[in-house]
């Protein structure tokens, strides 16, 4: 079957993919980002193409509508909002999941023709502090380095980046370089001991919020060692470089020495640095050190901000943040705004920046936004203080949601729902973290009535009287307009210039290879950048809303290896849920207040609460709690952590303080705990606490806990899965609180339900789940059914390598047979030979498993 060259829709690495219409795919060996490799999520992309829950038709007020009727309703909603509240009564909230062409169209509609700066992106939650730091230091939002620098460096410093899990392909490129050059060093700066720390030369477990203090200390050290620069602002930056790192003095001294004596040093920073009320200062504190050391623009050296989403960079290029203009133009330079106004022929161009994300949804909650269009994102779950955001969305008179899924908390709340194309169906471009523009190409037909986002935007613009400015024939035409703008509409030079691509024909655009900007002339490609720069003073400020006696722990949120954002794409894929199937709160055992590992615990903050499975983790620094941010009402309503998250923001970037929320930990008392395995999903509201988990084809697992009487819960849950001609096999001991049942018909297992007073009284789920694949269970299995474990052999062990489906037991067996390195384990089992993000866990098993002596 013919393969289409396209791009992965997950993180900012921007991997190339070769995909077929039937969903088979592989990494593109010719793409410069990944050279043929894919991570666990990328490998499973084919399994996400035909997920249930697609939004296939427009809906208005909960009813199916024609496209004309839905678009008319959108236009009328925005027309009314303009009449009642002016341009500031309208808003768009967009996403790094959009293609650049969609992004450009949305920004042009909002800023150019609605006349509002109220268009912001979920990149505000991800990279806004890096953008602000770049603009303060370089006068423009640009990343100086390229991925090759990670391989050329003699020292790589990860700051707030679990690269092994969040950008696995880059981590594997880094690890391959370290294997080839053993003298190369890796330093990880993170409050947690993450997978990225395995094999690192130094881990600095910095207290949350102290990154500025660390790099201020480094700046003072470099200055004391005689480093000097002619760039402006140095004296003030050094004079204000204060703060206590809270680190071990010997480890700190080692880091300072390595940085000062290693000319080829790359500092890669990500959400752990950006998601802070001091995130912009963190970016500038890092840039300051590289500027003083003379690293910027040099091979194997420099500050490197890596983005979280596939097209966060593309959105930044077209000005889809509330405080930026298209083409890196700047409102602060009146001539640049005038040039854009003339280029777009948009006399109503927004006069200045609009509301950033947190303020935007606060304004909606106050009734100041009459029409809001949300595209390809889920703010009802992803914003901090998410309960208030949900109420703001409910209050918005005209809430429009464009998405490819109906299974979204935000889409649930929308008055108008527009079916968008998904990955594999849409065509356009994305820009990755090293400024490489790649084509995303459609390889499947549009399902139902789904349409491109840019098309829906253009149709609404036409209904509002601006059709001529949005009369594009397709994404190639939009790209040409975008590219031309970067060269024609600026009175002052910018590094971001792709005007050399403005004359691409449709055929050229269709065949465009990965291309790094700047591209000022056709046929050229950009490389490393050494822009004029200035030092920015970054006096230390502690996190907003510090911990206290009432809320003594600091919550930080983040990503899992195999999940993506609010799980609308990855959540329904069984193998992507296998590694971390339940929402957890990881905490140092000494901070667990006596609560046992595996128990349910409640986290309370001044803004809300969440109930999660407690996991003891000695790798978490004392005083901290880590919770993955992915779970939604679709999968675990009581575990939606962003309801509890601190809404404080950085005063410059507007990025929220997602890495430091004061919380307290306590028990979540339940009368019973249990699980239900069934051949269909029964939803995520079966009990006071539910986690819905896809276990395999046609099999769903429901982890449960509740406050009602166990016998009542047992009867209620059994009734939900009753089937004709099926018989229950029962075991009940009310005095002990044990209730177990299996539903069988003609020897085929249909459902099983286990309840106990606490989680420790429940058997592992793996063996029982495996029985559902059998046409009829055997007599031995039938006898052991209510025990939940096989009578003659071990129960299945958890999957560790998602790419190849290798369990921990298989890996331990290979180690016992003499595979005493990750490479030998890979040869024996294939584990770790895909994306490689499980290699740190393989290393941990090697350390814990006795290896036989050679004969």
Buried (B, 14 or more C-beta within 10 A) or exposed (E): EEBBBBBBBBBBBBBBBBBBBEBEBBBBEEBBBBBBBBBBBBBBBBBBBEBEBBBBBBBBEEEEBEBEBBBBBBBBBBBBBBEEBEBBBBBBBBBBBBBBBBBBBBBBBBBBBBBBBBBBBBBBBBBBBBBBBBBBBBBBBBBBBBBBBBBBBBBBBBBBBBBBBBBBBBBBBBBEBBEEEEEBBBBBBBBBBBBBBBBBBBBBBBBBBBBBBBBBBBBBBBBEEEBEBEBEBBEEBBEBBEBEBBBEEEBBEBBBEBBBEBBBBBBBBBBBBBBBBBBBBBBBBBBBBBBBBEBBBBBBBBBBBBBBBBBBBBBBBBBBBBBBBBBBBBBEBEEBBBBBBEBBEBEBBBEEBBBBBBBBBBBBBEEBBBBBBBBBBBBBBBBBBBBBBBBBBEBBBBBBBBBBBBBBBBBBBBBBBBBBBBBBBBBBBBBBBBBBBBBBBBBBEBBEBBBBBBBBBBBBBBBBEBEEBBEBEBBBBBBBBBBBBBBEBBEEEBBBBBBBBBEBEEEEBEEBBBBBBBBBEEEBBBEBBEBEBBBBBBBBBBBBBEBEEEBEBBBBBBBBBBBBBBBBBBBBBBBBBBBBBBBBBBBBEEBBEEBEBBBBBBBBBBBBBBBBBBBBBEBBBEBBBBBBBBBBBBBBBBBBBBBBBBBBBBEBBBBBBBBBBBBBBEBBEBBBBBBBBBBEBBBBEBBBBBBBBBBBEEBBBBBBBBEBEBBEBBEEBBEBBEEEEBEBBEEBEEEEBBBBBBBBEEEBBBBBBBBBBBBEBBBBBBBBBBBBEEEEBEEEBBEBBBEBBBEEEEBBBEBBBBBBEBBBBBBBBBBEEEBBEBBBBBBBBBBBBBBBBBBBBBBEBBEEBEEEEEE
